[in-house]
Amino acid sequence: MAEGENYGLPEIGRSSAFDAEHKDIVVEYGQELLKPSTELKVSIVVPVLAELDNDNFWRLLRSLTTQRGVNGKEFEVLYVVNNSIQTVMGEVPNESNRGFEGESAQVRQARFQENQRTIVLIREMNLAREGVDEKNVDEAITRLVEKVVTRGVVISPFEREVMRSYLLSETNFNAVDCSSPTKAFDLDEKTGPIGTAKNIGGHLAFERLAATKDGHGYIDFVDGDCFLSSTYVSNLIEKMNDGAEVVYKPLERQIVDVPDTVKNLGKNDMARMPSFVKYLVGMFTALDYYRDVYEMGYAKPSSTRDKVLVNGQVGGPQLTVDSNFFRELGGYPTISERAEDWQFASNVDFRNLNRKVAMMTEACVNFRIVAGKGQLMADRGQ
């Protein structure tokens, strides 16, 4: 963490909305993290809720450990493993609770336990990296697997290979514990858990980037059920070196998993389908955001495909921002009448933005939406 009482905050130009909560967040959630590299340029924030027992965690991790064209010390990952206190306690949700946390006490308790295994796994992998090289990595993996299996983590041959990439990587991977009983969110019905997780991760990223030799860098937000191209980070750093303070990232594609027939829908699937449809309708009401980006000339698509991505991306706005600008924005929205991602993009206000904005038109993010198996990316892999 940055030294001194300012917690990484500059003396001038402070954002009161951001500063009011910054110290508390750093003290509460930032004490068990690996020390940031002085070469750090990009801090990737990933909100995580019950992603370990499906392929999401390992797919994303593999894509992060196999980045090309970038020094591993130039980027880090903050997995914000989050829960509501209601989920931790296994309470049955009422109408104000969010469906993705689970429709029963049993499901909620299972997700809490899955989160705890995720935290244990990441921290044990970090411990196992000490002194590892190509000669002894296989022995380190064997010891690591033996240890995490006793904590309920099941490791496949594919996941052992991901572990190998992880242990040999120079990139810092951190588990931010927002899931344990003393760390979980106690939210009212108006506060979004995803926005809260991203806000906490953003504050921690700001603090860590302030401690680097440059004093700032990119804060990137990636969802836990996507995976990245092998040049994702190097492309971001290229935009940074070109002076961009905001990077707009179209998705390469969305993988929509919908049952073939109504017969394949279970009772719970049918109950969740309206939520999926509502989400898609909401996405189309936000097309003015993409039109702003396109019309203002910040993003000039080179093909019809890119134009479609700008004007009709499913999955919410994908933005990367300079850490100092993130502070000026007041952090990540946690209370919004619409999805927090959309609110964050609105806060950027592209029409009146006097900053350099870049667009990554190359393939960068693959994003999956599950319909029929959960309430929009809820029971993923189940």
Secondary structure by P-SEA (a helix, b strand, c coil): cccccccccccccccccccccaaaaaaacccccccccccccbbbbbbbccccccaaaaaaaaaaaaccccccccbbbbbcccccccccccccccccccccccccaaaaaaaaaaaaaaaaaaaaaaaaacccccccaaaaaaaaaaaaaaacccccaaaaaaaaaaaaccbbbbbbccccccccccccccccaaaaaaaaaaaaaaaaaaacccccccccccccccccccaaaaaaaaaaaacccbbbbbbcccbbbbbcccccccaaaaaaaaaaaaaaaaaaaaaaaaaaaaaacccccccaaaaaaaacccccbbbbbcaaaaaaaccccccccccaaaaaaaaaccccccbbbbbcccccbbbbbbcccccccccccc
